[in-house]
Amino acid sequence: MLLQTLSTDSLTSMDSLASAAGAENIGLLDLLIKGGYMMIPLYILLVLAIFIFFEKLITLNKASKTSGHLMDQVKILVQSGQIEKAKMLCAGENTPVANMIAKGIERIGSPLKNIEVSIENVGKIEIYKLEKNLGLLATVSGAAPMIGFLGTVTGMIQAFIAIAQEEGMVSPKLLSMGIYEAMITTAAGLVVGIIAYLGYNYLVTQVSKLVHNMEYTSVEFIDLLQDK
């Protein structure tokens, strides 16, 4: 009798270890697949967030490559009356700062107020280009967690419906599977939201630096015209 009891306990322990090993063998891909249909919009939002981040990162890197000596060279050319060379110099840079200066050079000879307005208008257009799609990235950072929570709610509803349809004793396995599958969408939504949020804040910081540089350069150019 004792041997039978020990044998039964050993088999039970082995079954438990086998079940735990099976649970540990569940891969990340399997978990993502088991998240249900609500994972599809989260996949789409993740791809969208990554695409926007790298697209804007490339744009901002190009926009920030203005030569540090551009304004000094423009100052020398404008003061010596070589307006066309100054325009060509700015056109070769093809950055927001250079485009603003180029517009100001084109307006040389007009009232100073008109030059300021022209530079400001070009600056607004350039800022719009820099900030394009940032709002969409912010939307992703807020929408992804909410979609994840929605997936959890719908998953829990489905789990409780399945439990209600069971006759007799409810299997703990059935309950636990329904719950962890529902929670996958919450985790995925939070991950996507965090990635998009961090990317958004980083890009906003870079845009702010560029805008500050644009404002500083425009003021410097207006001062140059006043001294001319």
C-alpha positions in Angstrom: 0.0 0.0 0.0 2.9 2.3 0.9 4.7 1.5 -2.3 1.5 2.2 -4.3 1.0 5.6 -2.6 4.7 6.5 -3.3 4.3 5.4 -6.9 1.2 7.5 -7.3 2.8 10.6 -5.8 5.8 10.1 -8.1 3.6 10.0 -11.1 1.7 13.1 -10.0 5.0 15.0 -9.5 6.2 13.9 -12.9 3.0 15.0 -14.5 3.3 18.4 -12.8 6.9 18.8 -14.0 5.9 17.8 -17.5 3.1 20.3 -17.5 5.4 23.1 -16.2 8.0 22.1 -18.9 5.3 22.3 -21.5 4.3 25.8 -20.3 7.9 26.9 -20.4 8.2 25.7 -24.0 5.5 28.1 -25.2 7.4 30.5 -27.4 6.9 34.2 -28.0 5.4 33.6 -31.4 2.9 31.1 -30.0 1.8 33.7 -27.4 1.4 36.4 -30.0 -0.7 34.1 -32.1 -2.9 33.1 -29.2 -3.7 36.8 -28.5 -6.6 36.6 -30.9 -7.9 38.8 -33.7 -7.3 41.9 -31.7 -3.6 41.4 -32.2 -4.0 42.3 -35.9 -4.5 46.1 -35.3 -1.7 46.0 -32.8 0.7 44.5 -35.4 -0.4 47.2 -37.9 0.1 50.0 -35.3 3.6 48.6 -34.4 4.7 48.6 -38.1 3.2 52.0 -38.6 5.0 53.4 -35.5 8.4 52.0 -36.6 7.9 53.3 -40.1 7.0 56.8 -39.0 9.9 56.9 -36.5 12.6 55.9 -39.0 11.1 58.0 -41.8 11.1 61.1 -39.5 14.5 60.3 -38.1 16.0 60.3 -41.7 14.2 63.5 -42.5 15.5 65.3 -39.3 19.0 64.1 -39.9 19.0 65.6 -43.4 17.4 68.8 -42.1 20.1 69.2 -39.4 23.0 69.0 -41.8 23.4 72.7 -42.3 27.0 73.8 -42.5 28.1 75.6 -39.4 29.8 78.2 -41.5 26.8 78.9 -43.8 25.8 82.1 -42.1 29.3 83.4 -42.1 29.7 82.7 -45.8 26.3 84.3 -46.6 27.3 87.4 -44.6 30.5 87.8 -46.6 28.7 87.4 -49.9 25.8 89.7 -49.1 28.0 92.4 -47.7 30.2 92.3 -50.9 27.1 92.4 -53.1 27.4 88.9 -54.5 23.7 88.1 -54.0 23.5 85.4 -56.7 26.4 83.5 -55.2 24.7 83.6 -51.8 21.5 82.2 -53.4 23.5 79.4 -55.0 25.2 78.6 -51.7 21.9 78.3 -49.9 20.4 76.2 -52.7 23.3 73.8 -52.4 22.5 73.2 -48.8 18.8 72.3 -49.3 17.9 72.4 -45.6 15.2 74.3 -43.7 17.7 76.9 -42.4 19.2 77.4 -45.9 15.7 77.6 -47.5 14.8 80.4 -45.1 17.9 82.3 -45.7 17.5 81.9 -49.5 14.0 83.4 -49.3 15.4 86.3 -47.3 18.1 86.9 -49.9 15.5 86.9 -52.7 13.7 89.7 -50.9 16.8 91.9 -50.5 15.8 95.4 -51.6 12.3 95.1 -50.2 11.2 96.6 -46.8 12.7 94.8 -43.9 9.2 93.9 -42.6 8.4 92.1 -45.9 11.6 90.2 -45.6 10.8 89.1 -42.1 7.3 88.0 -43.2 8.7 86.0 -46.1 11.3 84.2 -43.9 8.6 83.5 -41.3 6.3 82.0 -43.9 9.0 79.7 -45.3 9.8 78.7 -41.7 6.2 77.7 -41.1 6.2 75.5 -44.2 9.5 73.9 -43.1 8.3 73.3 -39.6 5.1 71.7 -41.0 7.3 69.3 -43.0 9.4 68.5 -39.9 6.3 67.8 -37.7 4.4 65.8 -40.4 3.1 62.5 -39.1 4.2 63.2 -35.5 0.6 63.5 -34.5 -0.1 60.1 -36.0 2.7 58.6 -33.9 1.2 60.2 -30.8 -2.1 58.7 -31.7 -0.5 55.3 -32.0 1.0 55.7 -28.5 -2.4 56.3 -27.0 -4.5 54.0 -29.2 -2.4 50.8 -28.8 -2.9 50.4 -25.0 -6.6 51.0 -25.4 -6.9 48.4 -28.2 -4.9 46.0 -25.9 -7.4 46.6 -23.1 -10.3 46.1 -25.5 -8.8 42.8 -26.5 -8.5 41.7 -22.9 -12.2 42.6 -22.3 -13.4 40.7 -25.4 -11.1 37.8 -24.5 -12.5 37.6 -21.0 -16.0 37.7 -22.3 -15.3 34.8 -24.6 -13.7 32.9 -21.7 -16.7 33.3 -19.5 -19.0 32.3 -22.3 -17.0 29.1 -22.7 -17.2 28.5 -18.9 -20.9 29.1 -18.9 -21.3 26.5 -21.7 -19.4 23.9 -19.7 -21.5 21.3 -17.9 -20.4 20.2 -14.4 -17.0 21.1 -13.0 -15.2 23.9 -14.8 -11.7 23.0 -15.7 -9.1 25.3 -14.2 -7.1 24.8 -17.4 -9.9 26.2 -19.4 -10.2 29.3 -17.1 -6.5 29.9 -17.0 -6.0 29.6 -20.8 -8.9 32.0 -21.4 -7.4 34.6 -19.0 -3.8 34.4 -20.2 -4.8 34.6 -23.8 -6.9 37.7 -23.0 -4.0 39.3 -21.1 -1.6 38.9 -24.1 -3.4 41.7 -25.9 -2.9 44.0 -22.9 0.8 43.3 -22.8 1.2 43.8 -26.5 -0.8 47.0 -26.5 1.4 48.4 -23.7 4.6 47.4 -25.5 3.4 49.1 -28.8 2.3 52.2 -26.9 5.5 52.5 -25.0 7.6 52.2 -28.2 5.5 54.8 -30.0 5.5 57.2 -27.0 9.3 57.1 -26.6 9.8 57.5 -30.3 7.4 60.4 -30.4 9.1 62.3 -27.5 12.5 61.7 -29.0 11.4 63.1 -32.4 9.7 66.1 -30.7 12.9 66.9 -28.9 14.9 66.8 -32.2 12.3 69.0 -34.0 12.4 71.6 -31.1 16.2 71.8 -31.5 15.9 72.4 -35.3 13.2 75.0 -34.8 15.3 76.8 -32.3 18.2 76.8 -34.7 15.9 78.1 -37.5 14.7 81.0 -35.3 18.2 81.9 -34.2 19.5 81.9 -37.9 16.5 84.1 -39.1 17.2 86.7 -36.4 20.9 86.6 -37.3 20.0 87.2 -41.0 17.7 90.1 -40.2 20.5 91.7 -38.1 22.8 91.3 -41.0 20.4 93.2 -43.3 20.0 95.9 -40.7 23.8 96.4 -40.5 24.2 96.3 -44.3 
